Amino acid sequence: MNYTNIYSLFRQRVEEHSNDYIFYTRKDNSWYGITWKDFASEVYNFGYALIKSGLTRKASVCILMGNVTQWPVADIGTIIAGGVGVGLYPTSSPEQCRYIIDHSDAEFVVVDTRQQLEKILQVRFDLPKLKLIVSLDEDAAREHQAVIGYQEFLKIGREHAELASPILLDRAESAQAEDIAIMVYTSGTTGLPKGACLSHRYIINSVESLLETIAVTNLDRSFSYLPYCHVAERISGMYNRLYAGASAYFVDNINKLWDYMLEVKPTVFGSLPRFYEKIYARIVADFEKAPLAEKELFYKVLEVGKKISRLKQNGESVAAELQQEYNSISPAIIEKVRGYFGGSLRIATSGGAPLPYEIAEFFDALKIPILQAYGLQKMYVLLSTDQITIDLVL
């Protein structure tokens, strides 16, 4: 493990990439970048505000927000202030929120919208340990006691930075590898939600293992739209990018993901099986309507590509003639298929549910291997090289 805790990793990345962009947000039909320096400033101010507002060391902060930049701010700000970050699904009911807030010993809750704030207010009096609710909706915050607007909360941090900084730095620097950094709760479909306590060591080791297999770098571009409260996106998304220094584009409207993909041209793309199924269906439908020669070429490339894929999955060698045939007929088709992902994709991953084999084989045959992570113990990877299985807890 190359870092003792999350703070040491965060501090070094900020020093290395201070003026580079870490996040991009959408506004007025354009993308606006947020630098590591500005991100760090907000993280520290959030942490200072927690200290000033009475965050007990090792107490939790629950985050009830969609994919917005304030999610990682709150999470990392909480950790370096000595707390534990806990994600709540935006779809959770008030009672589900109440249970996790209480069970995790949360002293603060951060929400993004009026609707999410109302959920917490419905159960507020059943949460005696809760000290304060922070709301991104400043107008909604002003309407209720024990609720503060996010910007007002950051202002508290800025104004008390001098006094809070020594306490925060002591907590951040003294965090041990085995200390709990975050808690991830199950959906509770077979009973009450269960909280998995994940240490600094777990997070850093997991990311370092991932990066040995999936070499993400600070030159990569990806999207942020899957829920951070899920362990896969929290580890392989947010913390993986943090470790690699890679940037993320925050999707404000999931219905525009396809359009954004063509604009951003991601180099790394993680999604759910359903999205790949939709792209598969669209590709096939488009080629069905293509001129006959192009249509026939597509199916020929697919046929030969599948033969090669199956041979490799079975550990068999590929005849030179077969590989030469594929190389000679596939470039135009591969380029067109890659265009559906923006044209720059080099790594694709799938998680959350099993990816149908026919979908994985389809894209592998067209030189877009999809790394699949699903389940408790194994990551099954269908690659254009060889089949490998990686021990990974997700």
C-alpha positions in Angstrom: 0.0 0.0 0.0 1.6 3.3 -1.2 -0.4 5.6 1.2 -1.1 5.4 4.9 -4.6 6.8 4.5 -7.1 8.6 2.2 -5.8 12.0 3.3 -2.2 11.3 2.3 -3.4 10.2 -1.1 -5.6 13.2 -1.5 -2.9 15.7 -0.4 -0.4 14.3 -2.9 -2.8 14.3 -5.8 -3.7 17.9 -5.2 0.0 18.8 -5.1 0.6 17.0 -8.3 -2.4 18.2 -10.3 -3.2 21.6 -8.6 -4.2 23.4 -11.8 -5.5 20.4 -13.8 -9.2 19.8 -14.0 -10.6 17.0 -11.9 -14.4 17.6 -12.6 -16.5 19.0 -15.4 -20.1 20.1 -14.9 -22.7 21.0 -17.4 -24.1 24.5 -17.7 -25.7 26.4 -20.6 -24.9 23.6 -23.0 -21.2 23.8 -22.2 -18.8 21.9 -19.9 -17.0 23.9 -17.2 -13.9 22.5 -15.5 -13.1 22.5 -11.7 -9.5 22.4 -10.8 -7.9 20.1 -8.2 -7.0 23.3 -6.3 -10.5 24.5 -6.2 -11.9 21.1 -5.3 -9.4 20.8 -2.5 -10.3 24.2 -1.1 -14.0 23.2 -1.0 -13.1 19.9 0.7 -11.0 21.6 3.4 -13.7 24.2 4.0 -16.3 21.4 4.3 -14.0 19.6 6.8 -13.4 22.8 8.8 -17.2 23.4 9.0 -17.7 19.9 10.3 -15.1 20.5 13.0 -16.6 23.8 14.0 -20.1 22.3 14.0 -19.1 19.6 16.4 -18.3 16.5 14.4 -17.2 13.8 16.8 -14.2 11.8 15.7 -15.3 8.5 14.0 -19.0 9.7 13.8 -20.7 9.5 10.4 -21.9 12.0 7.9 -24.7 10.7 5.6 -24.8 11.9 2.0 -28.2 11.9 0.3 -27.4 13.4 -3.1 -27.3 12.4 -6.8 -24.1 12.7 -8.8 -23.0 16.2 -8.1 -19.5 17.5 -7.3 -20.5 18.1 -3.8 -20.8 14.3 -3.2 -17.0 13.7 -3.3 -16.5 17.0 -1.5 -18.6 15.9 1.4 -17.2 12.4 1.4 -13.5 13.3 1.4 -14.1 16.3 3.6 -15.8 14.0 6.2 -12.9 11.5 6.1 -10.2 14.1 6.6 -12.2 15.7 9.4 -12.0 12.3 11.2 -15.5 11.1 10.3 -17.0 8.3 8.3 -18.7 8.9 4.9 -22.0 7.1 4.4 -24.0 7.2 1.2 -27.8 7.1 1.0 -29.5 6.0 -2.2 -31.5 9.0 -3.6 -34.4 6.6 -4.1 -34.5 5.7 -0.4 -37.7 6.2 1.6 -37.8 8.4 4.7 -37.9 5.3 6.9 -34.9 3.8 5.0 -33.0 7.0 5.5 -33.9 7.1 9.2 -32.7 3.6 9.8 -29.3 4.1 8.1 -28.7 7.6 9.7 -29.4 6.1 13.1 -27.6 2.9 12.6 -24.4 4.6 11.3 -24.4 7.1 14.2 -24.5 10.0 11.8 -24.3 13.5 13.2 -24.8 15.3 9.9 -26.8 14.7 6.7 -26.1 16.4 3.4 -28.9 16.6 0.8 -29.1 18.1 -2.6 -32.8 18.9 -3.3 -35.9 20.1 -1.5 -37.4 16.7 -2.0 -34.5 14.9 -0.3 -34.6 17.5 2.5 -38.3 16.7 3.1 -37.5 13.0 3.6 -35.1 13.8 6.4 -37.3 16.3 8.0 -40.1 13.7 8.2 -38.0 11.6 10.5 -35.8 14.3 12.0 -37.3 13.9 15.5 -36.5 10.2 15.5 -32.8 11.0 15.1 -31.5 12.3 18.5 -27.8 12.1 17.4 -28.3 14.2 14.3 -26.8 17.7 14.8 -27.4 19.4 11.5 -28.8 19.0 8.0 -26.9 20.7 5.1 -28.8 21.4 2.0 -27.6 22.4 -1.5 -31.0 24.0 -2.0 -30.3 27.3 -0.1 -33.9 28.5 -0.3 -35.2 25.3 1.2 -32.6 25.5 4.0 -33.7 28.9 5.0 -37.3 27.7 5.7 -36.3 25.3 8.4 -34.4 25.3 11.7 -31.5 22.9 12.2 -31.0 23.1 8.4 -28.2 25.2 6.8 -27.5 25.9 3.2 -24.4 24.3 1.7 -22.7 27.6 0.8 -23.4 29.0 4.3 -21.9 25.8 5.7 -18.7 26.3 3.6 -18.6 30.0 4.8 -18.5 28.7 8.4 -15.5 26.6 7.4 -13.7 29.5 5.7 -14.3 31.8 8.7 -13.0 29.3 11.2 -10.3 27.7 9.1 -7.5 29.1 11.3 -9.0 27.5 14.5 -10.3 24.3 12.8 -7.2 23.6 10.7 -5.0 22.1 13.5 -7.7 19.8 14.6 -8.5 18.7 11.1 -4.9 18.1 10.2 -4.3 16.1 13.4 -7.3 13.9 12.6 -6.4 13.5 9.0 -2.7 12.7 9.5 -3.2 10.4 12.4 -5.8 8.2 10.7 -4.6 4.6 10.8 -4.8 2.2 7.8 -7.3 0.0 9.7 -9.6 2.9 10.7 -13.0 3.0 9.1 -13.2 5.5 6.3 -16.6 4.8 4.8 -19.7 2.6 5.3 -21.6 1.1 2.4 -25.1 -0.2 3.1 -26.8 -3.0 1.2 -30.2 -2.3 -0.4 -32.0 -4.2 2.3 -34.0 -6.4 -0.1 -33.8 -9.4 2.2 -34.1 -7.6 5.5 -32.7 -4.5 7.1 -29.8 -2.8 5.3 -26.4 -4.1 6.4 -23.5 -1.7 6.7 -20.1 -2.8 5.5 -17.3 -0.9 7.3 -14.5 -0.2 4.8 -11.1 0.9 6.1 -8.5 3.2 4.5 -6.5 0.1 3.8 -9.3 -1.6 2.1 -10.0 1.4 -0.2 -6.4 2.0 -1.1 -5.5 -1.7 -1.6 -8.6 -2.2 -3.8 -7.8 0.8 -6.0 -4.1 -0.2 -6.3 -5.3 -3.7 -7.3 -7.7 -2.3 -9.9 -5.0 -0.1 -11.4 -2.7 -3.0 -11.9 -5.4 -4.5 -14.1 -7.1 -1.5 -15.5 -4.4 1.2 -16.1 -6.3 4.4 -15.7 -4.2 7.6 -15.8 -4.6 11.3 -15.3 -5.0 11.6 -19.1 -8.3 9.6 -19.0 -11.8 10.9 -19.3 -14.9 9.3 -17.9 -18.4 10.0 -16.7 -19.9 10.3 -13.3 -23.5 9.2 -13.3 -23.7 5.8 -11.4 -24.7 6.2 -7.7 -21.7 6.8 -5.4 -23.5 5.1 -2.6 -22.9 1.8 -4.4 -19.6 0.2 -3.5 -18.6 -0.4 -7.1 -18.9 3.2 -8.2 -17.4 4.5 -4.9 -14.3 2.4 -5.2 -13.8 1.8 -8.9 -15.2 5.1 -9.9 -14.5 7.9 -7.4 -11.5 6.6 -5.5 -10.0 5.0 -8.6 -10.1 8.3 -10.4 -8.8 10.1 -7.3 -5.8 7.7 -7.1 -5.1 8.0 -10.9 -5.7 11.7 -11.1 -8.3 11.2 -13.8 -11.1 13.6 -14.6 -14.8 13.0 -14.5 -17.7 14.6 -16.4 -20.9 14.9 -14.2 -24.0 13.9 -16.1 -26.8 16.2 -15.2 -29.4 14.3 -17.3 -29.1 10.6 -17.9 -31.2 10.9 -21.0 -28.5 12.9 -22.6 -25.7 10.4 -21.8 -25.5 9.3 -25.5 -25.2 12.9 -26.7 -22.6 13.6 -24.0 -20.6 10.6 -25.0 -20.2 12.0 -28.5 -19.1 15.3 -27.1 -16.7 14.2 -24.3 -15.3 11.1 -26.2 -14.6 9.2 -23.0 -11.5 7.0 -22.8 -12.9 5.0 -19.9 -16.5 4.1 -19.6 -18.3 2.2 -16.9 -22.0 1.3 -17.0 -24.7 -1.2 -16.4 -25.5 -4.2 -18.6 -28.7 -2.5 -19.8 -26.8 0.3 -21.4 -24.6 -2.0 -23.4 -27.7 -3.9 -24.4 -29.2 -0.7 -25.8 -26.0 0.2 -27.7 -25.9 -3.4 -29.1 -29.5 -3.1 -30.3 -28.8 0.3 -31.8 -25.7 -0.8 -33.6 -27.4 -3.9 -35.1 -30.5 -1.8 -36.1 -28.3 0.8 -37.8 -26.3 -1.8 -39.8 -29.6 -3.5 -40.8 -30.6 -0.3 -42.5 -27.1 0.3 -44.0 -26.3 -0.3 -47.7 -26.2 -4.0 -48.5 -22.4 -4.1 -49.0 -21.8 -2.4 -45.6 -24.4 -4.6 -43.9 -22.8 -7.8 -45.3 -19.3 -6.6 -44.3 -20.5 -6.0 -40.7 -21.9 -9.5 -40.3 -18.8 -11.0 -41.9 -16.5 -9.1 -39.4 -18.8 -10.1 -36.6 -18.6 -13.8 -37.7 -14.8 -13.9 -37.9 -14.5 -11.8 -34.7 -16.6 -14.2 -32.8 -14.5 -17.2 -34.0 -11.4 -15.5 -32.8 -13.0 -14.5 -29.5 -14.2 -18.1 -28.8 -10.8 -19.5 -29.6 -9.1 -17.2 -27.2 -11.7 -17.8 -24.5 -11.0 -21.5 -24.8 -7.3 -21.0 -24.6 -6.7 -22.1 -28.2 -4.4 -20.5 -30.7 -5.8 -18.4 -33.5 -4.6 -19.4 -37.0 -2.6 -16.7 -38.8 -4.9 -16.9 -41.8 -8.0 -16.2 -39.6 -6.3 -13.3 -37.9 -5.1 -11.8 -41.2 -8.6 -12.1 -42.6 -10.1 -10.3 -39.6 -7.4 -7.6 -39.8 -8.0 -7.0 -43.5 -11.8 -6.6 -43.3 -12.5 -5.1 -39.9 -11.0 -1.6 -39.7 -13.9 0.4 -41.2 -16.5 -1.5 -39.2 -14.5 -1.3 -35.9 -14.1 2.5 -36.4 -17.8 2.9 -36.9 -18.7 0.9 -33.9 -16.2 2.7 -31.7 -17.9 5.9 -32.9 -21.0 4.9 -30.8 -18.8 5.4 -27.7 -17.3 8.7 -29.0 -14.3 7.2 -30.8 -11.7 7.3 -28.1 -12.8 4.5 -25.8 -10.0 2.2 -24.5 -11.6 0.7 -21.4 -15.2 -0.4 -20.9 -16.5 -2.0 -17.7 -19.9 -3.4 -16.6 -21.3 -4.0 -13.2 -24.4 -4.2 -11.0 -25.8 -7.3 -12.8 -24.5 -10.0 -15.0 -23.6 -8.9 -18.6 -25.2 -11.3 -21.0 -22.5 -13.4 -22.7 -23.8 -12.7 -26.2 -23.4 -8.9 -25.5 -19.9 -9.4 -24.2 -18.9 -11.6 -27.1 -20.5 -9.2 -29.6 -18.3 -6.2 -28.4 -15.2 -8.4 -27.9 -15.6 -9.5 -31.6 -15.6 -5.9 -32.6 -12.5 -5.1 -30.4 -14.3 -3.4 -27.6 -13.7 -5.8 -24.7 -16.0 -5.2 -21.7 -14.6 -5.9 -18.2 -17.3 -7.3 -16.1 -17.4 -6.9 -12.3 -20.4 -8.5 -10.6 -20.9 -10.5 -7.5 -19.0 -11.0 -4.3 -15.8 -12.6 -5.2 -14.9 -12.7 -8.9 -14.4 -10.4 -11.8 -14.9 -12.2 -15.1 -13.1 -10.5 -17.9 -13.7 -11.2 -21.6 -10.7 -9.8 -23.4 -9.4 -9.8 -26.9 -6.2 -11.3 -25.4 -6.8 -14.0 -22.9 -9.4 -14.9 -20.3 -8.5 -14.0 -16.7 -10.3 -14.0 -13.5 -9.5 -11.5 -10.8 -10.3 -11.9 -7.1 -12.2 -8.7 -6.3 -14.8 -7.8 -3.7 -17.4 -5.4 -5.1 
